Amino acid sequence: MNVTRWVRAFVDFWIGYIFGDDWTVAAAIVVGLLATWGLVQAAIPAWWLLPLVVIGANAWSLYRSARKEPPPTQG
């Protein structure tokens, strides 16, 4: 197997794994990590921020997903 093909497949896997179907969740997590780091640098307890960001990002993603798809038809 060609090394460049292997590296390309490896990078493609991780991009798909991290960003998945909704890149906004990954972006929110990155922003949450940076905000947590900023609070820690300012000597402010920041243990609570990242769980809130994760819950909020997942809730927003589920809301957007549920809003897009039509309800299933019966019959």
PQR file with spaces between the fields and no chain letter, atoms N, CA, C, O and H, PARSE charges and radii, in Angstrom:
ATOM       1  N    MET     1       0.849   -1.192    0.000 -0.4000 1.5000
ATOM       2  CA   MET     1       0.000    0.000    0.000 -0.0000 2.0000
ATOM       3  C    MET     1       0.886    1.243    0.000  0.5500 1.7000
ATOM       4  O    MET     1       1.886    1.317    0.715 -0.5500 1.4000
ATOM       5  N    ASN     2       0.508    2.176   -0.787 -0.4000 1.5000
ATOM       6  CA   ASN     2       1.230    3.432   -0.907 -0.0000 2.0000
ATOM       7  C    ASN     2       1.107    4.231    0.399  0.5500 1.7000
ATOM       8  O    ASN     2       0.022    4.321    0.974 -0.5500 1.4000
ATOM       9  H    ASN     2      -0.304    2.116   -1.367  0.4000 1.0000
ATOM      10  N    VAL     3       2.209    4.804    0.858 -0.4000 1.5000
ATOM      11  CA   VAL     3       2.221    5.538    2.124 -0.0000 2.0000
ATOM      12  C    VAL     3       1.317    6.762    2.048  0.5500 1.7000
ATOM      13  O    VAL     3       0.611    7.059    3.011 -0.5500 1.4000
ATOM      14  H    VAL     3       3.090    4.731    0.391  0.4000 1.0000
ATOM      15  N    THR     4       1.322    7.469    0.943 -0.4000 1.5000
ATOM      16  CA   THR     4       0.476    8.664    0.828 -0.0000 2.0000
ATOM      17  C    THR     4      -1.005    8.293    0.858  0.5500 1.7000
ATOM      18  O    THR     4      -1.815    9.039    1.408 -0.5500 1.4000
ATOM      19  H    THR     4       1.896    7.227    0.160  0.4000 1.0000
ATOM      20  N    ARG     5      -1.365    7.156    0.274 -0.4000 1.5000
ATOM      21  CA   ARG     5      -2.764    6.718    0.344 -0.0000 2.0000
ATOM      22  C    ARG     5      -3.149    6.385    1.779  0.5500 1.7000
ATOM      23  O    ARG     5      -4.258    6.697    2.213 -0.5500 1.4000
ATOM      24  H    ARG     5      -0.707    6.550   -0.173  0.4000 1.0000
ATOM      25  N    TRP     6      -2.239    5.753    2.518 -0.4000 1.5000
ATOM      26  CA   TRP     6      -2.505    5.410    3.906 -0.0000 2.0000
ATOM      27  C    TRP     6      -2.668    6.671    4.745  0.5500 1.7000
ATOM      28  O    TRP     6      -3.593    6.762    5.553 -0.5500 1.4000
ATOM      29  H    TRP     6      -1.339    5.500    2.165  0.4000 1.0000
ATOM      30  N    VAL     7      -1.787    7.636    4.564 -0.4000 1.5000
ATOM      31  CA   VAL     7      -1.873    8.897    5.319 -0.0000 2.0000
ATOM      32  C    VAL     7      -3.166    9.623    4.962  0.5500 1.7000
ATOM      33  O    VAL     7      -3.844   10.151    5.844 -0.5500 1.4000
ATOM      34  H    VAL     7      -1.036    7.563    3.908  0.4000 1.0000
ATOM      35  N    ARG     8      -3.502    9.652    3.708 -0.4000 1.5000
ATOM      36  CA   ARG     8      -4.742   10.315    3.266 -0.0000 2.0000
ATOM      37  C    ARG     8      -5.971    9.641    3.889  0.5500 1.7000
ATOM      38  O    ARG     8      -6.880   10.324    4.360 -0.5500 1.4000
ATOM      39  H    ARG     8      -2.951    9.223    2.992  0.4000 1.0000
ATOM      40  N    ALA     9      -5.998    8.307    3.890 -0.4000 1.5000
ATOM      41  CA   ALA     9      -7.116    7.578    4.495 -0.0000 2.0000
ATOM      42  C    ALA     9      -7.187    7.839    5.996  0.5500 1.7000
ATOM      43  O    ALA     9      -8.277    7.976    6.551 -0.5500 1.4000
ATOM      44  H    ALA     9      -5.259    7.752    3.507  0.4000 1.0000
ATOM      45  N    PHE    10      -6.037    7.906    6.651 -0.4000 1.5000
ATOM      46  CA   PHE    10      -5.982    8.177    8.090 -0.0000 2.0000
ATOM      47  C    PHE    10      -6.542    9.567    8.396  0.5500 1.7000
ATOM      48  O    PHE    10      -7.351    9.721    9.310 -0.5500 1.4000
ATOM      49  H    PHE    10      -5.151    7.795    6.200  0.4000 1.0000
ATOM      50  N    VAL    11      -6.120   10.565    7.646 -0.4000 1.5000
ATOM      51  CA   VAL    11      -6.600   11.941    7.847 -0.0000 2.0000
ATOM      52  C    VAL    11      -8.094   12.032    7.536  0.5500 1.7000
ATOM      53  O    VAL    11      -8.838   12.667    8.284 -0.5500 1.4000
ATOM      54  H    VAL    11      -5.462   10.440    6.904  0.4000 1.0000
ATOM      55  N    ASP    12      -8.536   11.420    6.464 -0.4000 1.5000
ATOM      56  CA   ASP    12      -9.965   11.437    6.121 -0.0000 2.0000
ATOM      57  C    ASP    12     -10.818   10.796    7.209  0.5500 1.7000
ATOM      58  O    ASP    12     -11.907   11.278    7.521 -0.5500 1.4000
ATOM      59  H    ASP    12      -7.931   10.904    5.856  0.4000 1.0000
ATOM      60  N    PHE    13     -10.311    9.696    7.790 -0.4000 1.5000
ATOM      61  CA   PHE    13     -11.042    9.055    8.874 -0.0000 2.0000
ATOM      62  C    PHE    13     -11.226   10.012   10.037  0.5500 1.7000
ATOM      63  O    PHE    13     -12.340   10.171   10.538 -0.5500 1.4000
ATOM      64  H    PHE    13      -9.426    9.304    7.537  0.4000 1.0000
ATOM      65  N    TRP    14     -10.138   10.659   10.478 -0.4000 1.5000
ATOM      66  CA   TRP    14     -10.227   11.531   11.651 -0.0000 2.0000
ATOM      67  C    TRP    14     -11.055   12.783   11.386  0.5500 1.7000
ATOM      68  O    TRP    14     -11.737   13.270   12.288 -0.5500 1.4000
ATOM      69  H    TRP    14      -9.233   10.530   10.071  0.4000 1.0000
ATOM      70  N    ILE    15     -11.008   13.306   10.183 -0.4000 1.5000
ATOM      71  CA   ILE    15     -11.856   14.450    9.850 -0.0000 2.0000
ATOM      72  C    ILE    15     -13.321   14.033    9.911  0.5500 1.7000
ATOM      73  O    ILE    15     -14.148   14.750   10.473 -0.5500 1.4000
ATOM      74  H    ILE    15     -10.454   12.910    9.451  0.4000 1.0000
ATOM      75  N    GLY    16     -13.644   12.887    9.339 -0.4000 1.5000
ATOM      76  CA   GLY    16     -15.016   12.391    9.402 -0.0000 2.0000
ATOM      77  C    GLY    16     -15.458   12.054   10.807  0.5500 1.7000
ATOM      78  O    GLY    16     -16.618   12.263   11.164 -0.5500 1.4000
ATOM      79  H    GLY    16     -12.973   12.304    8.882  0.4000 1.0000
ATOM      80  N    TYR    17     -14.537   11.530   11.614 -0.4000 1.5000
ATOM      81  CA   TYR    17     -14.862   11.159   12.988 -0.0000 2.0000
ATOM      82  C    TYR    17     -15.095   12.389   13.855  0.5500 1.7000
ATOM      83  O    TYR    17     -16.045   12.423   14.637 -0.5500 1.4000
ATOM      84  H    TYR    17     -13.595   11.361   11.324  0.4000 1.0000
ATOM      85  N    ILE    18     -14.254   13.381   13.729 -0.4000 1.5000
ATOM      86  CA   ILE    18     -14.369   14.576   14.570 -0.0000 2.0000
ATOM      87  C    ILE    18     -15.526   15.453   14.139  0.5500 1.7000
ATOM      88  O    ILE    18     -16.298   15.907   14.983 -0.5500 1.4000
ATOM      89  H    ILE    18     -13.482   13.354   13.094  0.4000 1.0000
ATOM      90  N    PHE    19     -15.665   15.702   12.850 -0.4000 1.5000
ATOM      91  CA   PHE    19     -16.696   16.621   12.380 -0.0000 2.0000
ATOM      92  C    PHE    19     -18.020   15.928   12.118  0.5500 1.7000
ATOM      93  O    PHE    19     -19.076   16.539   12.290 -0.5500 1.4000
ATOM      94  H    PHE    19     -15.038   15.333   12.164  0.4000 1.0000
ATOM      95  N    GLY    20     -17.991   14.679   11.709 -0.4000 1.5000
ATOM      96  CA   GLY    20     -19.213   13.897   11.531 -0.0000 2.0000
ATOM      97  C    GLY    20     -20.226   14.571   10.634  0.5500 1.7000
ATOM      98  O    GLY    20     -19.877   15.148    9.603 -0.5500 1.4000
ATOM      99  H    GLY    20     -17.134   14.184   11.569  0.4000 1.0000
ATOM     100  N    ASP    21     -21.484   14.496   11.033 -0.4000 1.5000
ATOM     101  CA   ASP    21     -22.564   15.070   10.242 -0.0000 2.0000
ATOM     102  C    ASP    21     -22.766   16.550   10.506  0.5500 1.7000
ATOM     103  O    ASP    21     -23.332   17.249    9.665 -0.5500 1.4000
ATOM     104  H    ASP    21     -21.768   14.028   11.870  0.4000 1.0000
ATOM     105  N    ASP    22     -22.324   17.040   11.637 -0.4000 1.5000
ATOM     106  CA   ASP    22     -22.607   18.422   12.012 -0.0000 2.0000
ATOM     107  C    ASP    22     -21.327   19.096   12.511  0.5500 1.7000
ATOM     108  O    ASP    22     -20.913   18.890   13.652 -0.5500 1.4000
ATOM     109  H    ASP    22     -21.865   16.472   12.320  0.4000 1.0000
ATOM     110  N    TRP    23     -20.716   19.888   11.663 -0.4000 1.5000
ATOM     111  CA   TRP    23     -19.457   20.543   12.016 -0.0000 2.0000
ATOM     112  C    TRP    23     -19.652   21.596   13.100  0.5500 1.7000
ATOM     113  O    TRP    23     -18.686   21.977   13.761 -0.5500 1.4000
ATOM     114  H    TRP    23     -21.052   20.056   10.736  0.4000 1.0000
ATOM     115  N    THR    24     -20.875   22.074   13.297 -0.4000 1.5000
ATOM     116  CA   THR    24     -21.097   23.113   14.302 -0.0000 2.0000
ATOM     117  C    THR    24     -20.873   22.581   15.716  0.5500 1.7000
ATOM     118  O    THR    24     -20.471   23.338   16.599 -0.5500 1.4000
ATOM     119  H    THR    24     -21.659   21.764   12.760  0.4000 1.0000
ATOM     120  N    VAL    25     -21.125   21.302   15.942 -0.4000 1.5000
ATOM     121  CA   VAL    25     -20.866   20.717   17.264 -0.0000 2.0000
ATOM     122  C    VAL    25     -19.360   20.721   17.536  0.5500 1.7000
ATOM     123  O    VAL    25     -18.928   21.087   18.629 -0.5500 1.4000
ATOM     124  H    VAL    25     -21.452   20.687   15.225  0.4000 1.0000
ATOM     125  N    ALA    26     -18.569   20.319   16.555 -0.4000 1.5000
ATOM     126  CA   ALA    26     -17.114   20.335   16.730 -0.0000 2.0000
ATOM     127  C    ALA    26     -16.619   21.756   16.960  0.5500 1.7000
ATOM     128  O    ALA    26     -15.737   21.973   17.791 -0.5500 1.4000
ATOM     129  H    ALA    26     -18.920   20.022   15.667  0.4000 1.0000
ATOM     130  N    ALA    27     -17.169   22.718   16.244 -0.4000 1.5000
ATOM     131  CA   ALA    27     -16.759   24.114   16.422 -0.0000 2.0000
ATOM     132  C    ALA    27     -17.133   24.613   17.816  0.5500 1.7000
ATOM     133  O    ALA    27     -16.350   25.324   18.446 -0.5500 1.4000
ATOM     134  H    ALA    27     -17.885   22.541   15.570  0.4000 1.0000
ATOM     135  N    ALA    28     -18.312   24.254   18.302 -0.4000 1.5000
ATOM     136  CA   ALA    28     -18.730   24.678   19.643 -0.0000 2.0000
ATOM     137  C    ALA    28     -17.820   24.079   20.711  0.5500 1.7000
ATOM     138  O    ALA    28     -17.501   24.747   21.694 -0.5500 1.4000
ATOM     139  H    ALA    28     -18.948   23.676   17.790  0.4000 1.0000
ATOM     140  N    ILE    29     -17.402   22.830   20.531 -0.4000 1.5000
ATOM     141  CA   ILE    29     -16.509   22.196   21.497 -0.0000 2.0000
ATOM     142  C    ILE    29     -15.150   22.897   21.505  0.5500 1.7000
ATOM     143  O    ILE    29     -14.567   23.110   22.568 -0.5500 1.4000
ATOM     144  H    ILE    29     -17.661   22.287   19.732  0.4000 1.0000
ATOM     145  N    VAL    30     -14.649   23.252   20.333 -0.4000 1.5000
ATOM     146  CA   VAL    30     -13.371   23.970   20.266 -0.0000 2.0000
ATOM     147  C    VAL    30     -13.486   25.317   20.966  0.5500 1.7000
ATOM     148  O    VAL    30     -12.597   25.701   21.727 -0.5500 1.4000
ATOM     149  H    VAL    30     -15.123   23.079   19.469  0.4000 1.0000
ATOM     150  N    VAL    31     -14.576   26.036   20.714 -0.4000 1.5000
ATOM     151  CA   VAL    31     -14.786   27.327   21.387 -0.0000 2.0000
ATOM     152  C    VAL    31     -14.904   27.127   22.898  0.5500 1.7000
ATOM     153  O    VAL    31     -14.368   27.918   23.674 -0.5500 1.4000
ATOM     154  H    VAL    31     -15.298   25.725   20.097  0.4000 1.0000
ATOM     155  N    GLY    32     -15.603   26.074   23.313 -0.4000 1.5000
ATOM     156  CA   GLY    32     -15.730   25.784   24.742 -0.0000 2.0000
ATOM     157  C    GLY    32     -14.394   25.461   25.387  0.5500 1.7000
ATOM     158  O    GLY    32     -14.121   25.892   26.508 -0.5500 1.4000
ATOM     159  H    GLY    32     -16.039   25.431   22.682  0.4000 1.0000
ATOM     160  N    LEU    33     -13.554   24.701   24.680 -0.4000 1.5000
ATOM     161  CA   LEU    33     -12.222   24.394   25.203 -0.0000 2.0000
ATOM     162  C    LEU    33     -11.375   25.657   25.335  0.5500 1.7000
ATOM     163  O    LEU    33     -10.676   25.842   26.331 -0.5500 1.4000
ATOM     164  H    LEU    33     -13.775   24.351   23.769  0.4000 1.0000
ATOM     165  N    LEU    34     -11.442   26.521   24.328 -0.4000 1.5000
ATOM     166  CA   LEU    34     -10.689   27.772   24.398 -0.0000 2.0000
ATOM     167  C    LEU    34     -11.195   28.679   25.516  0.5500 1.7000
ATOM     168  O    LEU    34     -10.402   29.311   26.214 -0.5500 1.4000
ATOM     169  H    LEU    34     -12.010   26.370   23.519  0.4000 1.0000
ATOM     170  N    ALA    35     -12.512   28.742   25.685 -0.4000 1.5000
ATOM     171  CA   ALA    35     -13.070   29.557   26.764 -0.0000 2.0000
ATOM     172  C    ALA    35     -12.689   28.998   28.133  0.5500 1.7000
ATOM     173  O    ALA    35     -12.385   29.757   29.053 -0.5500 1.4000
ATOM     174  H    ALA    35     -13.156   28.228   25.118  0.4000 1.0000
ATOM     175  N    THR    36     -12.706   27.677   28.266 -0.4000 1.5000
ATOM     176  CA   THR    36     -12.291   27.055   29.520 -0.0000 2.0000
ATOM     177  C    THR    36     -10.828   27.360   29.808  0.5500 1.7000
ATOM     178  O    THR    36     -10.473   27.695   30.938 -0.5500 1.4000
ATOM     179  H    THR    36     -12.953   27.061   27.519  0.4000 1.0000
ATOM     180  N    TRP    37      -9.984   27.247   28.797 -0.4000 1.5000
ATOM     181  CA   TRP    37      -8.574   27.567   28.956 -0.0000 2.0000
ATOM     182  C    TRP    37      -8.397   29.024   29.383  0.5500 1.7000
ATOM     183  O    TRP    37      -7.584   29.327   30.257 -0.5500 1.4000
ATOM     184  H    TRP    37     -10.273   26.976   27.879  0.4000 1.0000
ATOM     185  N    GLY    38      -9.167   29.928   28.759 -0.4000 1.5000
ATOM     186  CA   GLY    38      -9.076   31.336   29.117 -0.0000 2.0000
ATOM     187  C    GLY    38      -9.478   31.597   30.557  0.5500 1.7000
ATOM     188  O    GLY    38      -8.836   32.390   31.245 -0.5500 1.4000
ATOM     189  H    GLY    38      -9.827   29.682   28.049  0.4000 1.0000
ATOM     190  N    LEU    39     -10.525   30.943   31.017 -0.4000 1.5000
ATOM     191  CA   LEU    39     -10.943   31.113   32.404 -0.0000 2.0000
ATOM     192  C    LEU    39      -9.907   30.561   33.376  0.5500 1.7000
ATOM     193  O    LEU    39      -9.647   31.160   34.419 -0.5500 1.4000
ATOM     194  H    LEU    39     -11.047   30.298   30.458  0.4000 1.0000
ATOM     195  N    VAL    40      -9.319   29.422   33.034 -0.4000 1.5000
ATOM     196  CA   VAL    40      -8.289   28.842   33.900 -0.0000 2.0000
ATOM     197  C    VAL    40      -7.067   29.761   33.959  0.5500 1.7000
ATOM     198  O    VAL    40      -6.465   29.921   35.020 -0.5500 1.4000
ATOM     199  H    VAL    40      -9.530   28.936   32.186  0.4000 1.0000
ATOM     200  N    GLN    41      -6.702   30.360   32.838 -0.4000 1.5000
ATOM     201  CA   GLN    41      -5.572   31.290   32.824 -0.0000 2.0000
ATOM     202  C    GLN    41      -5.842   32.519   33.684  0.5500 1.7000
ATOM     203  O    GLN    41      -4.913   33.128   34.214 -0.5500 1.4000
ATOM     204  H    GLN    41      -7.191   30.230   31.976  0.4000 1.0000
ATOM     205  N    ALA    42      -7.120   32.885   33.821 -0.4000 1.5000
ATOM     206  CA   ALA    42      -7.502   34.024   34.653 -0.0000 2.0000
ATOM     207  C    ALA    42      -7.747   33.603   36.101  0.5500 1.7000
ATOM     208  O    ALA    42      -8.239   34.397   36.902 -0.5500 1.4000
ATOM     209  H    ALA    42      -7.875   32.390   33.390  0.4000 1.0000
ATOM     210  N    ALA    43      -7.409   32.369   36.438 -0.4000 1.5000
ATOM     211  CA   ALA    43      -7.569   31.820   37.798 -0.0000 2.0000
ATOM     212  C    ALA    43      -9.029   31.793   38.240  0.5500 1.7000
ATOM     213  O    ALA    43      -9.333   32.008   39.414 -0.5500 1.4000
ATOM     214  H    ALA    43      -7.009   31.724   35.787  0.4000 1.0000
ATOM     215  N    ILE    44      -9.923   31.529   37.299 -0.4000 1.5000
ATOM     216  CA   ILE    44     -11.353   31.395   37.591 -0.0000 2.0000
ATOM     217  C    ILE    44     -11.706   29.912   37.445  0.5500 1.7000
ATOM     218  O    ILE    44     -11.355   29.295   36.439 -0.5500 1.4000
ATOM     219  H    ILE    44      -9.676   31.354   36.346  0.4000 1.0000
ATOM     220  N    PRO    45     -12.393   29.334   38.429 -0.5600 1.5000
ATOM     221  CA   PRO    45     -12.792   27.923   38.285  0.2800 2.0000
ATOM     222  C    PRO    45     -13.673   27.729   37.041  0.5500 1.7000
ATOM     223  O    PRO    45     -14.679   28.418   36.870 -0.5500 1.4000
ATOM     224  N    ALA    46     -13.286   26.798   36.192 -0.4000 1.5000
ATOM     225  CA   ALA    46     -13.971   26.645   34.911 -0.0000 2.0000
ATOM     226  C    ALA    46     -14.449   25.228   34.656  0.5500 1.7000
ATOM     227  O    ALA    46     -14.731   24.887   33.507 -0.5500 1.4000
ATOM     228  H    ALA    46     -12.468   26.239   36.331  0.4000 1.0000
ATOM     229  N    TRP    47     -14.552   24.392   35.671 -0.4000 1.5000
ATOM     230  CA   TRP    47     -14.935   22.992   35.490 -0.0000 2.0000
ATOM     231  C    TRP    47     -16.346   22.861   34.930  0.5500 1.7000
ATOM     232  O    TRP    47     -16.664   21.843   34.314 -0.5500 1.4000
ATOM     233  H    TRP    47     -14.323   24.669   36.604  0.4000 1.0000
ATOM     234  N    TRP    48     -17.177   23.838   35.123 -0.4000 1.5000
ATOM     235  CA   TRP    48     -18.591   23.787   34.764 -0.0000 2.0000
ATOM     236  C    TRP    48     -18.857   24.190   33.314  0.5500 1.7000
ATOM     237  O    TRP    48     -19.917   23.875   32.775 -0.5500 1.4000
ATOM     238  H    TRP    48     -16.918   24.664   35.623  0.4000 1.0000
ATOM     239  N    LEU    49     -17.916   24.879   32.680 -0.4000 1.5000
ATOM     240  CA   LEU    49     -18.199   25.459   31.361 -0.0000 2.0000
ATOM     241  C    LEU    49     -18.301   24.409   30.256  0.5500 1.7000
ATOM     242  O    LEU    49     -19.260   24.423   29.484 -0.5500 1.4000
ATOM     243  H    LEU    49     -17.054   25.136   33.118  0.4000 1.0000
ATOM     244  N    LEU    50     -17.346   23.515   30.170 -0.4000 1.5000
ATOM     245  CA   LEU    50     -17.349   22.551   29.068 -0.0000 2.0000
ATOM     246  C    LEU    50     -18.558   21.608   29.092  0.5500 1.7000
ATOM     247  O    LEU    50     -19.117   21.341   28.028 -0.5500 1.4000
ATOM     248  H    LEU    50     -16.567   23.504   30.797  0.4000 1.0000
ATOM     249  N    PRO    51     -18.996   21.084   30.260 -0.5600 1.5000
ATOM     250  CA   PRO    51     -20.225   20.277   30.226  0.2800 2.0000
ATOM     251  C    PRO    51     -21.437   21.056   29.714  0.5500 1.7000
ATOM     252  O    PRO    51     -22.280   20.502   29.008 -0.5500 1.4000
ATOM     253  N    LEU    52     -21.523   22.333   30.067 -0.4000 1.5000
ATOM     254  CA   LEU    52     -22.638   23.143   29.552 -0.0000 2.0000
ATOM     255  C    LEU    52     -22.547   23.321   28.042  0.5500 1.7000
ATOM     256  O    LEU    52     -23.562   23.272   27.348 -0.5500 1.4000
ATOM     257  H    LEU    52     -20.838   22.782   30.641  0.4000 1.0000
ATOM     258  N    VAL    53     -21.351   23.524   27.538 -0.4000 1.5000
ATOM     259  CA   VAL    53     -21.168   23.680   26.091 -0.0000 2.0000
ATOM     260  C    VAL    53     -21.543   22.388   25.366  0.5500 1.7000
ATOM     261  O    VAL    53     -22.211   22.426   24.333 -0.5500 1.4000
ATOM     262  H    VAL    53     -20.526   23.563   28.102  0.4000 1.0000
ATOM     263  N    VAL    54     -21.116   21.250   25.903 -0.4000 1.5000
ATOM     264  CA   VAL    54     -21.420   19.959   25.264 -0.0000 2.0000
ATOM     265  C    VAL    54     -22.923   19.699   25.255  0.5500 1.7000
ATOM     266  O    VAL    54     -23.480   19.295   24.234 -0.5500 1.4000
ATOM     267  H    VAL    54     -20.573   21.219   26.742  0.4000 1.0000
ATOM     268  N    ILE    55     -23.574   19.928   26.379 -0.4000 1.5000
ATOM     269  CA   ILE    55     -25.027   19.718   26.455 -0.0000 2.0000
ATOM     270  C    ILE    55     -25.750   20.670   25.518  0.5500 1.7000
ATOM     271  O    ILE    55     -26.672   20.269   24.808 -0.5500 1.4000
ATOM     272  H    ILE    55     -23.122   20.256   27.209  0.4000 1.0000
ATOM     273  N    GLY    56     -25.336   21.919   25.514 -0.4000 1.5000
ATOM     274  CA   GLY    56     -25.974   22.902   24.633 -0.0000 2.0000
ATOM     275  C    GLY    56     -25.765   22.596   23.160  0.5500 1.7000
ATOM     276  O    GLY    56     -26.695   22.723   22.364 -0.5500 1.4000
ATOM     277  H    GLY    56     -24.587   22.245   26.090  0.4000 1.0000
ATOM     278  N    ALA    57     -24.556   22.195   22.785 -0.4000 1.5000
ATOM     279  CA   ALA    57     -24.277   21.872   21.381 -0.0000 2.0000
ATOM     280  C    ALA    57     -25.076   20.657   20.933  0.5500 1.7000
ATOM     281  O    ALA    57     -25.609   20.642   19.824 -0.5500 1.4000
ATOM     282  H    ALA    57     -23.800   22.092   23.431  0.4000 1.0000
ATOM     283  N    ASN    58     -25.164   19.640   21.783 -0.4000 1.5000
ATOM     284  CA   ASN    58     -25.958   18.459   21.426 -0.0000 2.0000
ATOM     285  C    ASN    58     -27.440   18.781   21.333  0.5500 1.7000
ATOM     286  O    ASN    58     -28.122   18.315   20.420 -0.5500 1.4000
ATOM     287  H    ASN    58     -24.730   19.652   22.684  0.4000 1.0000
ATOM     288  N    ALA    59     -27.939   19.570   22.266 -0.4000 1.5000
ATOM     289  CA   ALA    59     -29.355   19.955   22.225 -0.0000 2.0000
ATOM     290  C    ALA    59     -29.661   20.747   20.963  0.5500 1.7000
ATOM     291  O    ALA    59     -30.678   20.510   20.312 -0.5500 1.4000
ATOM     292  H    ALA    59     -27.385   19.949   23.008  0.4000 1.0000
ATOM     293  N    TRP    60     -28.789   21.684   20.614 -0.4000 1.5000
ATOM     294  CA   TRP    60     -29.003   22.500   19.414 -0.0000 2.0000
ATOM     295  C    TRP    60     -28.954   21.635   18.155  0.5500 1.7000
ATOM     296  O    TRP    60     -29.756   21.822   17.240 -0.5500 1.4000
ATOM     297  H    TRP    60     -27.962   21.876   21.143  0.4000 1.0000
ATOM     298  N    SER    61     -28.011   20.686   18.106 -0.4000 1.5000
ATOM     299  CA   SER    61     -27.911   19.797   16.957 -0.0000 2.0000
ATOM     300  C    SER    61     -29.151   18.915   16.823  0.5500 1.7000
ATOM     301  O    SER    61     -29.659   18.722   15.719 -0.5500 1.4000
ATOM     302  H    SER    61     -27.359   20.534   18.849  0.4000 1.0000
ATOM     303  N    LEU    62     -29.636   18.381   17.939 -0.4000 1.5000
ATOM     304  CA   LEU    62     -30.854   17.558   17.901 -0.0000 2.0000
ATOM     305  C    LEU    62     -32.066   18.381   17.485  0.5500 1.7000
ATOM     306  O    LEU    62     -32.910   17.904   16.727 -0.5500 1.4000
ATOM     307  H    LEU    62     -29.223   18.538   18.836  0.4000 1.0000
ATOM     308  N    TYR    63     -32.157   19.609   17.974 -0.4000 1.5000
ATOM     309  CA   TYR    63     -33.264   20.485   17.602 -0.0000 2.0000
ATOM     310  C    TYR    63     -33.248   20.756   16.100  0.5500 1.7000
ATOM     311  O    TYR    63     -34.281   20.670   15.436 -0.5500 1.4000
ATOM     312  H    TYR    63     -31.471   19.996   18.590  0.4000 1.0000
ATOM     313  N    ARG    64     -32.069   21.085   15.569 -0.4000 1.5000
ATOM     314  CA   ARG    64     -31.983   21.363   14.131 -0.0000 2.0000
ATOM     315  C    ARG    64     -32.285   20.124   13.308  0.5500 1.7000
ATOM     316  O    ARG    64     -32.923   20.218   12.260 -0.5500 1.4000
ATOM     317  H    ARG    64     -31.230   21.155   16.108  0.4000 1.0000
ATOM     318  N    SER    65     -31.837   18.968   13.766 -0.4000 1.5000
ATOM     319  CA   SER    65     -32.088   17.729   13.044 -0.0000 2.0000
ATOM     320  C    SER    65     -33.568   17.367   13.057  0.5500 1.7000
ATOM     321  O    SER    65     -34.116   16.947   12.037 -0.5500 1.4000
ATOM     322  H    SER    65     -31.319   18.891   14.618  0.4000 1.0000
ATOM     323  N    ALA    66     -34.210   17.526   14.200 -0.4000 1.5000
ATOM     324  CA   ALA    66     -35.640   17.206   14.303 -0.0000 2.0000
ATOM     325  C    ALA    66     -36.483   18.176   13.497  0.5500 1.7000
ATOM     326  O    ALA    66     -37.535   17.799   12.981 -0.5500 1.4000
ATOM     327  H    ALA    66     -33.765   17.867   15.028  0.4000 1.0000
ATOM     328  N    ARG    67     -36.044   19.402   13.381 -0.4000 1.5000
ATOM     329  CA   ARG    67     -36.796   20.409   12.645 -0.0000 2.0000
ATOM     330  C    ARG    67     -36.731   20.173   11.149  0.5500 1.7000
ATOM     331  O    ARG    67     -37.674   20.509   10.433 -0.5500 1.4000
ATOM     332  H    ARG    67     -35.189   19.708   13.800  0.4000 1.0000
ATOM     333  N    LYS    68     -35.617   19.593   10.652 -0.4000 1.5000
ATOM     334  CA   LYS    68     -35.428   19.381    9.219 -0.0000 2.0000
ATOM     335  C    LYS    68     -36.226   18.210    8.674  0.5500 1.7000
ATOM     336  O    LYS    68     -36.748   18.274    7.561 -0.5500 1.4000
ATOM     337  H    LYS    68     -34.851   19.320   11.233  0.4000 1.0000
ATOM     338  N    GLU    69     -36.322   17.144    9.451 -0.4000 1.5000
ATOM     339  CA   GLU    69     -36.913   15.919    8.915 -0.0000 2.0000
ATOM     340  C    GLU    69     -38.428   15.910    9.107  0.5500 1.7000
ATOM     341  O    GLU    69     -38.925   16.226   10.188 -0.5500 1.4000
ATOM     342  H    GLU    69     -35.898   17.092   10.355  0.4000 1.0000
ATOM     343  N    PRO    70     -39.160   15.544    8.043 -0.5600 1.5000
ATOM     344  CA   PRO    70     -40.619   15.452    8.187  0.2800 2.0000
ATOM     345  C    PRO    70     -40.994   14.251    9.046  0.5500 1.7000
ATOM     346  O    PRO    70     -40.247   13.274    9.107 -0.5500 1.4000
ATOM     347  N    PRO    71     -42.131   14.316    9.703 -0.5600 1.5000
ATOM     348  CA   PRO    71     -42.553   13.169   10.520  0.2800 2.0000
ATOM     349  C    PRO    71     -42.841   11.962    9.635  0.5500 1.7000
ATOM     350  O    PRO    71     -43.224   12.128    8.477 -0.5500 1.4000
ATOM     351  N    PRO    72     -42.664   10.754   10.158 -0.5600 1.5000
ATOM     352  CA   PRO    72     -42.909    9.559    9.345  0.2800 2.0000
ATOM     353  C    PRO    72     -44.397    9.440    9.025  0.5500 1.7000
ATOM     354  O    PRO    72     -45.257    9.799    9.829 -0.5500 1.4000
ATOM     355  N    THR    73     -44.674    8.926    7.825 -0.4000 1.5000
ATOM     356  CA   THR    73     -46.065    8.735    7.419 -0.0000 2.0000
ATOM     357  C    THR    73     -46.537    7.355    7.852  0.5500 1.7000
ATOM     358  O    THR    73     -45.770    6.393    7.855 -0.5500 1.4000
ATOM     359  H    THR    73     -43.975    8.635    7.172  0.4000 1.0000
ATOM     360  N    GLN    74     -47.794    7.276    8.213 -0.4000 1.5000
ATOM     361  CA   GLN    74     -48.363    5.999    8.591 -0.0000 2.0000
ATOM     362  C    GLN    74     -49.270    5.480    7.500  0.5500 1.7000
ATOM     363  O    GLN    74     -49.914    6.243    6.781 -0.5500 1.4000
ATOM     364  H    GLN    74     -48.417    8.057    8.210  0.4000 1.0000
ATOM     365  N    GLY    75     -49.306    4.172    7.392 -0.4000 1.5000
ATOM     366  CA   GLY    75     -50.247    3.583    6.460 -0.0000 2.0000
ATOM     367  C    GLY    75     -49.631    3.018    5.310  0.5500 1.7000
ATOM     368  O    GLY    75     -50.320    2.486    4.439 -0.5500 1.4000
ATOM     369  H    GLY    75     -48.782    3.552    7.976  0.4000 1.0000
